[in-house]
Amino acid sequence: MSRSQNLRHNVINQVIDDMARGHIPSPLPSQSALAEMYNISRTTVRHILSHLRECGVLTQVGNDYVIARKPDHDDGFA
């Protein structure tokens, strides 16, 4: 697994945990704010948002991402 893919997987798991604990509001903060919160690039944020949208955790409404359902650990990576 590449270093960038490993980073994405780790941050996806962290975001899922933060969402499950209610630490991330809906709609989600901006991509820039998420990048700053997790100390990652906006490109990585876009990959994470895309993954969570494909899993059905997030829905895109206009430019915002809203939490569609509470995430579970099956949405992340082991």
Beta strands, then each sheet from edge to edge (+ up, - down):
strand 1: 58-61
strand 2: 64-67
sheet 1: 1+ 2-
end
